[in-house]
Amino acid sequence: MGSSKIFNGYTSSTEFYDEMYNGKKIRAPYQKLYEFLKNYPAEELNKKEEMARRLFMSQGVTFTVYSGDEGIEKIFPFDVVPRIITAAEWNYIESGIKQRLKALNLFLNDIYSNQFIIKDKIIPIDMIYSCEHYLREMHNLKVPHDIFVHISGIDIIRDADGTFYVLEDNLRTPSGVSYMLENREITKRIFPDLLPQNSVRPVTNYPQLLYKSLAALSPRHNSNPNIVMLTPGIYNSAYFEHSTLARLMGIELVEGRDLVVDNHRVFMKTTEGLQRVDVIYRRVDDEYLDPLVFNSGSMLGVAGLMSAYRRGHVAIVNAPGNGVADDKAIYIYVPDMIKYYLNEEPILKNVPTFKMDDISERKHVFENIENMVIKKTNASGGYGMIIGNAATEIEIEEYKKQVLQDPRSFIAQPIISLSAAPCYINGKLQPRRIDLRPFAIFGPSGIEIVPGGLTRVALKEGSLVVNSSQGGGSKDTWVLNS
Amino acid sequence: MLSRVANSLYWMSRYMERCDGILRLLRVNYAYSQDEFDQFSWRPVLMIFSDMLPLTIEKTKYKGRKVLEFMVTNKLNKNSVFSLVNKSRENARSVQDNVTKELWQCLNDYYHVTRDKDLVTALKLDDPVSVLDDLVKQGMYYYGVCEITMARGEGYYFMNIGKYLERAMQSVDILNVKFSELDYSLEERSDPTYWKYLLLSISGYEIFLKSYRSALDSRNILHQIVWNEHFPRSIIYSVKRLKQSFETLKTDRNSEAYKALSFMIGKLESHIRYSDLKDLEEKGLKEYLHEIKQELLAIGSAFNHYYFAFN
């Protein structure tokens, strides 16, 4: 790629799957984008980058980092070069996610009622009861339409040979969908006409799909149910997302203190007195939902909410207790769940995962630690994990001690060499590692996934950690129409 | 509308109105200070808009640049432009889904402008008037965006209620401080520039010349700021607009609250409308202004009690 300035020196490697370049030539889906960018002057691209930064800043697409009593606004770094997924790849991912969600939802229905999966010895009972997100309070609670996982963000990665894997299932309050929407809006501004030229499928109707599926859950059968979005408030790092979604759906954004429960019904306090609430899309964790049932010190929740829920007077999205299904140790059993509940072969593969409370598996992991990642089962955001080939000997020894103290809380996986996509860094395109989080909506009439999602990228050279808290950024994600 | 949301919109709007008032006052006073051959005192400005201790005011009152720094960029001063814009934006942020995207972006831009490091330097070393002008323009942009983009619903009217209540209070405070310097006497002959700059600082000089023609007499000044219905910063105008916005809130569901506030606002309007300079001289200007201020404060608390009490 010698003739082009910004592609000059673009080196791929056989250690990972390069989404754009197969070592000899540009892959077909990236061809048009390559032609477009090839002769793009670096100064122009710098301008576009600056424009994107300014747009994010002025729209307040920021998360706040607090130091002392002053908040500092930061933007989630955005890489201007889009990531491309072909129609065939998308069909495969979409059908895999749908299958997986069906099974996970059946699992949650089962585990909070008859527990056939334990009785049939597919999953050992202690795996369930040792999970801290398993909620006894959800037992025998009839959730509306038997749906637990209304909203999910399943993380997909690609190994060195291009195979897709599921890295983790986020079934509690996954975030990032607002970045999917904003990233697309920014691309429209910085690269006019490029989207239609590439026949990229739109993502803009996500809020409407979500609204429709929330409205369908209303316990009162009236034409205009009251749907609210429950946020922990402006100091939450995902507050931007909460307010964006509420605005795009035209629903009320409420905090715990705006709601009150009377006679097992939920109301919001308005300038015209109390108004009944039918559906709550909550972005508050289970633990803080109701101080009468869970954490009694919670100021974020609503006293009496669970009793209203139990009686079917209000729908809560997602259902409480989903954490038992996206626990990193339960993850190991998802392929078994698919076979058990659906009698199907899993479409999307799991990353091979070792249980650290199994003595022989643990021995295997410790012996091959340089090829392993060990993770805490309940941590997220790239915290609480150790990457064998990147840690010092002392760090590894320390970590092993932690593992031995409480092996149930850890799992290990071989280091997956995430696929890479070109990113514009310091005036040059360079490959950086990426993952993909598509956003699925599970409503009474089925599962829908908008074609796209959030592509997160590890902006540090050689890094495999894409989390925003660890120096990650994001890209617009294009699903092509053909 | 959620009570919390109504409360936030009301305060968002009050803070922006206060910010605008402060900026205009600072701009004109700075210009005034350049005309003064004697030492120019910033005492009235600090009295109206800061919670500085009287002793500190005495120490600071001749240091123009210091006052500007304190009133514009100081982070510890709760009434500095920096703090007010920050608070206004925080309020908007907590109700982002209830203001238009344009309005949010406008406040957000303003916020970033007040945090610009160059602003501090420019205010210290360059021409402060151009700095203040730029800030005033940000505020005008905010007013324009409100008018053009906000739906004429409850939210918009709560914003107006906050705006006009704040404006009426400011006008009372300005009169109070300016006349207190003259011991509240209407007879006192004072320097016409004193009144000219007062009018300029509330954008009332031109309308004054058109309405009164005569010399800058303290009675005319008082008339303009209290009773002139054509002057958008007069107390009567502000109360009238407050009343208009409030009347749109009438619904069947909240008649108790409506009745209580409607009574208070109506009473205040009559109190102002059906009094004149003669009444005022009998009662004493100080007492009159005090009464009006108390009624405005009571209306503010009543809104808190009837419409915003969500705890």
Contacts between the chains, C-beta under 8 A, distances in Angstrom:
chain1	res1	chain2	res2	distance
A	57	B	112	6.7
A	58	B	105	5.5
A	58	B	108	6.1
A	58	B	109	5.5
A	58	B	112	7.5
A	59	B	101	7.6
A	59	B	104	7.9
A	59	B	105	5.9
A	59	B	108	7.3
A	60	B	93	7.3
A	60	B	96	7.8
A	60	B	104	6.4
A	60	B	105	7.2
A	60	B	108	4.6
A	70	B	75	7.8
A	233	B	94	7.2
A	234	B	90	6.8
A	234	B	93	5.3
A	234	B	94	4.9
A	239	B	93	7.5
A	243	B	93	7.6
A	243	B	96	3.7
A	243	B	97	5.2
A	244	B	96	7.7
A	246	B	96	8.0
A	246	B	97	4.1
A	247	B	96	6.6
A	247	B	97	4.0
A	247	B	101	7.5
A	251	B	97	7.8
A	252	B	2	6.2
A	252	B	5	7.9
A	252	B	97	7.6
A	253	B	95	7.5
A	253	B	96	7.4
A	253	B	97	4.7
A	253	B	98	7.9
A	254	B	2	6.5
A	255	B	4	6.9
A	257	B	4	7.1
A	257	B	310	6.6
A	257	B	311	6.6
A	258	B	2	5.3
A	258	B	3	7.5
A	258	B	4	5.4
A	258	B	310	6.4
A	268	B	2	6.1
A	269	B	2	6.7
A	269	B	3	5.0
A	269	B	4	7.5
A	269	B	310	4.6
A	270	B	1	5.7
A	270	B	2	5.5
A	270	B	3	6.1
A	271	B	1	5.1
A	271	B	2	7.7
A	271	B	3	5.6
A	271	B	6	5.0
A	271	B	154	6.6
A	271	B	158	8.0
A	271	B	249	7.4
A	271	B	254	6.9
A	271	B	307	5.0
A	271	B	308	7.9
A	272	B	1	7.8
A	272	B	251	5.8
A	272	B	253	4.2
A	272	B	254	4.9
A	273	B	253	5.6
A	273	B	254	6.2
